[in-house]
Amino acid sequence: MIFDYITEFAGYLNDRGYAVTQNKISRFLSLKNEETDFTREAEIIPLMKLCFCRNKEEADSFSDYFYQYIKDYKGFYAREKQRIRKEHQEQIEYSKSQKEKIQKEITGVRQEIEEKRKAVLEEKEMLHIPKTQKNYLKKQEVKFKQYFTKQEKNLLLSLSKDQTELSEDSKKTFQSLRKKLPEKAEKALLSGKMDAFEIYQNIFKILEKAKIQVIYYEKYIEDKIARETKELKNQQIELENKLQRLEREEKRIQVELDSRLFALTRQFTEKSVSKIHRKNFIGGGAVQLLEEILPEFMEKPFKKLDKKEKEYIYQYIRQNIVSFKTRLGRYLNTQERRKIDMGKTIQAACKTGGIPFEVCFAKSKRNRSNLILILDISGSCKVASEMMLGFMYLLKDVFAGGCRVYVFVNSLYDVTEIMETDSIDKAVQSVLQVVPAKGVYSDYNRPLEMLWEKNRKYLKKDSFILFLGDYRNNKNPSGTEWMKNIHARAKKMFFLNTEQAAKWNQGDSIASVYAAFAPMYEIQTPADLIRFISQIR
């Protein structure tokens, strides 16, 4: 970002005897309107000389300092960042190779367990039927066709043999027949078919005795499988625990990488910030800088952030709030093209013989912009709204016309006074507790109506209005008539959508209805929100 870059470089110059003030930085940045290509050194160096140098000596040495800065600061920063990434990448690759090795071992152990299980199950299950029962079954063979199905008949005949082997199919038939026999016997008894009743009764007794053997055998099989695979299962558990430890280690490595990169960035920017505090930096305090690289977890969706990550983000906001304020305030106070005051410019140039000369601008009108923030704090938007409230709490004094905050689920609540407390955390949590959200479904129509009907006096020609939500209206009226009036009165309006753009206008989403009035931005992560605030126009 050009503002970060110029501010860092200003600190570097000030440490070498220059006096690059905030006013000079603002003047340099305002020349963006002159269609300067900031990516080309041939254009940016002369422009910097014009704005930053006080005499010929500073102008002559400026280019050397510029390239030395890139070599010393940017070069070291880039190399150190690359070294840290490479070191952590090697750790991650080693961890992944170990995970792959363990995964293969786990697969092998699982296959071995399955093979042993199959081997045990292949053992033949033999039933030992008493000789008297076998003889009875043989004598009744002719009647089986009359009273039983083909599968049931084959089962009973197999029980009459000397060696009775039960397959999986015959075992199913065995269980099914045993369950049906009481009902069959009852029907035969009620209908007076005593011969059939007697056969059903006797067969049931035979199967009940055989059932004891089947149950015993199944228990025997389970116990044998458990014995045969016990050592392998313990080995599997040990490998899975080792795999989990490696996964936790990967996460730790990633957190460490984020932390080291953040520390490197902070170390780099603090060098510049500390130099801006020098007494020759005319114009007051220093401007803190936004990080060039955000930690990777700031790209995570809001709902996946843990408590520690949220605390870090609030810390980040506090640390960079001056930069946010300066950037946003600079835009609010320089929206119109600044006009050069030729008289004052010529008068100032006479003092140095015109080499270099200081560009003087006509005094701009005081900006009276005010901010109106409207947040959907239903379950799907709550975390994003919490982050936005944190930003607005710290940025509200940028707007000379004040800042008003409204929250809603299906009714609008004015929480502006709550945001005036001394504690950001207390303010944010108090706001979130004001609105009943449990069992309540989003309705955008009513809050829009309440904003227009009861709060229109706060909507002014200088108002900046930010809406944040998922724009899922549960098939309620959209309230476009109210939105039309609000948009017509406001100076600028933006819609921030907490859902992926691919999901807009699906189901009960009416994102495109509101996007017809003003730009809509996808705000899925803290990084998205930071980028939006940084680039708000």
N, C-alpha and C positions, 0 to 999 in steps of 0.2 A: 504494500500500500504506500502511495507516494507520501502521505503525511508522516507515516512512521519513518520512512527512509530519510526524508528531509530533516526531521527532528533529531534523529540519531546523528546524522552528519553535522548538524548545527552544533551539537555537544562536542563533537570531535574538533571542529574548527575553533570553538570557544576555548578549548584547552590549549590551543596553539596561538592565542593572542587575538583572535577575531572577537567581534561583538555582534553575534547573530541573535537578534532579539525576536520575541514573538511577533512583533509588528512586521519585521522583515520577512519572517516565514510566511505570515499571512499575505503580505504583498506578493511574494514569489508565487504562492499557490493561486492567488487571484489571477495571475497572468495565464492560467490555463485557458481563459476565455480567448486568448490570442492565438488559439489553435497550435500551441507548441507541442511537438512530439516529445514526451518525457522519456521515451525509450531510446532516444538517440543522444549520445554524449555530445555530439557536435552542436546540438541545439541547447541542451540543458546546462552545459558549463558556462557559456556566455551569459545565459539568463541568471545563473547563480551569482556570477561575478557582479552583474549589474545590481542585484538585490543585497548581496552579503558583504561586499568589499567596501572599505572606507577610503582606501587610497591605492595608488599605483603599486606599491610594494605588495599589498595583500592580493591585488589582482594578478600580479606576476607569479606569485607562489601558489595561487589557488589550484591550478591544474595538478601540480605535484601532490598537494594535500588530498585532492580528490582521488587520484589513483592509488596513493599510499593508503588511504582509508579503505578502499576496496580490497587492497592486498592484505593489510594488517587485520582489519576487523572482519570484513565479510569473508575473506579467505580463511582465516582461522576458524570462524564460526562454521563455515561450510565443511571444512575438513574435520573439525571436532564432531559435528553432527553426523557426518558420514562414518567416522570411526565408531561412535556409539552405536549407530544402527548396525554396522557390520558385526560388532562384538555381540550384540543381542541376537542378530540373525543367526550367527554361528551357534549360539546357545539354543535357539528355537529349532534349528535344523537337527542338532544332536538329539534334542528331546523328541522330535518327530521320528527320527530313525529308531530311537529306543521304543517309542510307542508302536511303530510298525512291527518291530521284532516281537514285542509282547503280544500284539494282536495275533500274529501268526502262531505263537505258542499257545494262546488261548484257544484258537481255532483247532489246533492239533489235539489239545486236551479234550475239547468238546467232541471231536470226532472219535477219539479213543473211548470216551465214556459211552457214546452211542453204540459203538461196535460191541463193547462188553454187554450193554443192555440187550442188544439183539441176540447175542450169543446165549445169554441166560434164557431169554424168551423162546429160543428155538428148542429148548429141552422139552421132551414129550411129557405131557401131563397124562398120567395113567390113573384111571379110577379102578378101585377094587370093590366090585359088586359081589355080595354073598352068593354062594352057589344056588341056594333055594330061590333067590330073586331072579337069577339068570334063567333057571328052569321055567319059572312062571312066565317070563318074557317070551321064551321060545314057544311055549304052549299057546300064547295069545297072539302069535304072529299073524294068523289068518284074520283076526278081528281088527288088527291095527289099521288096515286100509279103510275100514268102515268108520272108525272113530278119530283118526288122526290124519294130518297132512303128510305129504310125501317126505318133507324134511323131518317132521316129528317121528314118522315111522322109521326112517333110516337111523335116527338117533337111538330109538328104543332097541332096534335090532343090534346096534353097535354095543349097547350095554349088556347084551346077552352073550357076547363073545368072551373068550378067556382073557384077552388083553383089550381093555377099553381105553382108547386114546381120544382125547378131546381136542379138536382143532378150534380156532377162533370162531369159525362159522357154527360148528356144532355146539359150542359153548353158548352162543347167542340163542340158538334154538332151545337149548336146555333151560336157560333162564326164562325165555318167553313161555314155554310149555308149563313150567312149574307155576307161573303166575296165573295161567288160564285154567288150570285143572280144577281149582275149587269152584269156579263159576260153572264150568262144564258139568261137574258132579251135581251141583245144586239143580241145574236145569233138568238133568236126567232123573233126579229123585222126584222133582215136582211133576214131571210128566209120566212117572211110573215106569221108566225104563231102567229097571233094577240091574240088568246085565251090564249096561253101559256105566251105571253108577258105580258098580263094584269094580269095573276095570279102571275107571278114573281114580277111584279111591286108592286102589292098590298101587297104581303107577305113581300117584302123588307121594305115597309113603316111600317108595323106592327113590324118587328124585330128592326128597327131603333129606334122606340119609346120605345120598351122593353129594348133596349141596355142602355138607360139612367138609367133605374131602376137597371140594372145589375152593371153598373159602380158605381152608388151611393151605392149599397149594398156592393160591394167589398171595397169601401172606408170606409164604416161603420164598416165592419169586421176588417179591419186593425187598425182603430182607437180604436175599442173595445179591440182588442188584446193588443195594446200598453197601454191602460188604465189598463187593468187587470194585466199586467205583469210589469208595470213600477217599482213598489216597489221591485219586485224580481230581475229585471235587475240591479237596483242600488245596491242591495245587492251583486249580482254577481260581479259587477265591483269593489266593495269595497274588496271582498274576493280575487279577482285576483290581485289587487294592493298589498294586504297584502302578497300574495304568492310571488310576485316579490321582495318585500322588504326582505322576508326570503331568497330568492335565492341570493340576493345581500349580505346579511349578511353571508351566507355560504361562498361566495367567499372572503369576508373580513376576515373571520375566517381562511380560508386556507392561504391567504397572510400573516396574522399575524403569523400563525404557521411557514411558511417558514422563515419569518423574525426572529422569536425568535430562531429557530434552527440554522439559519445562525449566529446570534449574539452569541449563546452559543458556536458554533464551533470556531468562531473568538476569543471569550474570552479564550477558552481552548488553542488554538494554540498560541495566543499571549503571554500566560504565558511562553511557551517554547521558543518562538522567542525572547522575551525580555531577557531571561537568556543567549541565545546564543550571545547576544551583549556584554556580560561581557568581560573584558579585558583578562581573562584566556582562552577565545576561540581563540586560535591561528589560524591565516589564513585569517583574514579579516572579512567582514560583515556577517550578518546572512543569513540564507536560509529561505525564507518564505515558508509556507506550503499550500498544496492544502487541501481543505475541505474534511473531511471524507464523509460528506453527502451533496450532492448538493440540492439546493431548488427544489421542485417538478416541478416548471415551466421550469426548464432547461431540462426537459424531453419532453417538448412540441415541436411539429414540428416547424421548423424555421418560416414558413409563418403565424403561429398563435401567434407569440410573439408580444406583444405591445411595444410601445416606452419605457416605464419605465423598462420593463424586458430586453430589449436590452441594455439600459444604465447600468443596474446592471451587465450584462454579461461582458461588457467592463471594468467595475470597477473590477470585479472578475479577469479578465485577467491581469490587471495592478497589482493587489495586489499579484498575485501568479506567476508573470513573472519570479522572481528569481528562484523559484522552477522548473518551466518549463525549464529554461535555464540550471540549474544545472543538471537536469535529462537528458535532451537531450545531453548536452555537455559531461556528464559523459559517456554516451553510445558511442558518436562519438569518444571519446578519448580512449575507452577501448574495442573496438570491438574484437581485438585479445586477446587471453588468455595471461594475464600478467605472466611474468617469474620471479621467485624468484631469487634474487641475494644472493646466499648462503654465499659468502664472507662477504658482508656487514651485513647480518643477524647475523652471528656468532660474528662479531666484536661488534655489538650493544648489543648482549646478554651477552658478557663478562662484561659489565658495571654494570649489575644487577645480576650477578651470574646466569643468565638464567631463573630467575623467576620474572615476566614473561619476555618473549623475544619479540622483535619487528621485524615483518617480513618486510624485505626490498625487493623491486622489482627493476628489471632493468628498466632504463628509456625508456619509450615508444616513438615511433616516433611521431612527430607532425602531427596531422591530418589536411588535407587541403580540407575537404569536402565542397562542395558548394550545395546550394539548388536552384531548379528550380520549380517554382509554376505555374501551368497552370489552369486557372479557366474559366468555362463556366458561363457567367453572364447573360444568357437569363432569361426571367421572372421566370421560374420554379426553377432556381438555385441562383437567385440574393442574397437572404438573407443569404444563406449558404456561398456563396462566400464572402459576406461582413464580416462575422464572421472569415473566414479563412484569409482574408487580415489583419484583426486586429491581429490575432495570429502571422502571419508572419512578420508584421511590428515590433513587439516587440521581435521576436525570431531571426531576420535575422543576428544579430551580433554573434550568436552562431556558425555560419558556417564561418570558417576561410577563405574559398575560395569565400565567398560572396553569395549573394542571388539575383536571377533574377525572376521577376514576369511578367507573360503574361496573358492577358484576351482575350476572344473571344466570338462571337456569330456565325458568319460565316467567320470572318477574324481574324487573330492574331494581337494583339497590345502589344508592349513592354512598360510596365509602370514602369519599374525598377526605373527610375529617379524620378518619381512622389512619389514613396514610401520613398524617402530620405528626405522628408519634416519633419519639427520638430513636426508637429501635426498629431497624428494618425487619428483623425476624418477627418481632412482636406485631408489627404492622401487617405483614403478609399473612401471618397465621390468624390474626383477628379478622381480616377481610374474608378469608376462606371459611371462617366459622359463622359469618353473618347470614349466609344464604343456606336455607335447607335444601340439600341436594339428594338425600336418600329417598327413593321412591318417586322422585320428580323427574319428568322428561323434558328435554329441551324444547322450547317454543320461542322462535326468534320474532314472531309477529308482535306479541304483547310487549316485550322489552323495547322494540323499535317504536311502538306507539307511545309508550311511557316516556321515552327519550324525547320525542317530538312534542307531545302534548304538555308534559310537565317540566321539561328541562331545556326547551328551545332557546331560552334567554342566554344559555351558556354557549350556544352554537353561534359563532361569530365569523366574520369574513376572514379572520386570521387563524381560524381553528384548524389544527391538525388532528384528524380523527383516526384512531387505530382500532380496528375490530380484530379480535382473536377468537377463533372457535373452529369447529369442524363443519359447521353449516349443515348439520343434519337436523331437520326440522320436524321429524316424526309426522310428516304429511300434514302439518298445520299450515295455515296461510303464510305466505312468505313475507308479507308486510312491505311490498315494494313501494306502495304509495308513501309510506313513512320514509323509507330509504331514499326515495327520490327527493323529498323535501330536505332531508338531512344533507344529502350530497350537494344540493343546490346552494345551501347556505355555507358549507365548509370551504376552506381554502384548499386543503389537501385531505385525501382519505385513502387509507390502505386496508386491505383485508389480509390477515395472516391465517392460513389454514393448517391445522395440526395433522391433517391426513395427507397421505401420498397423493400426488396429482393424478395418478392412475385411477384412484378411487373416487375422484370428484364426480358428481352427477350420477353415481350409482346408488341404487336403493333410495333412501330418503334424503340423499345429499342434494342440495340446491345451490351448489357453489357457483355455477355459471350465472344464476339469477343475480347474485350480488356482484360477481366479477364484471358484469356489464356496466356497473357504476364506477369502479375504480380498480387498480391493479390488485391481483391476489397472488400472494407468495406462499410457497410450501414451507412451513416451519415445523420440521419433524424432530430437530435436535437442537441442543443449546448452541451449537456452532451456526446453524441456520439463523437462529434468533440474533446472535452476535453479529453475523454478517449483515442482516437486515438493518439493525440499529446503526452499524458502522456506515452503511451506504444510503441511509434514508435520504430521499430527495423529494 
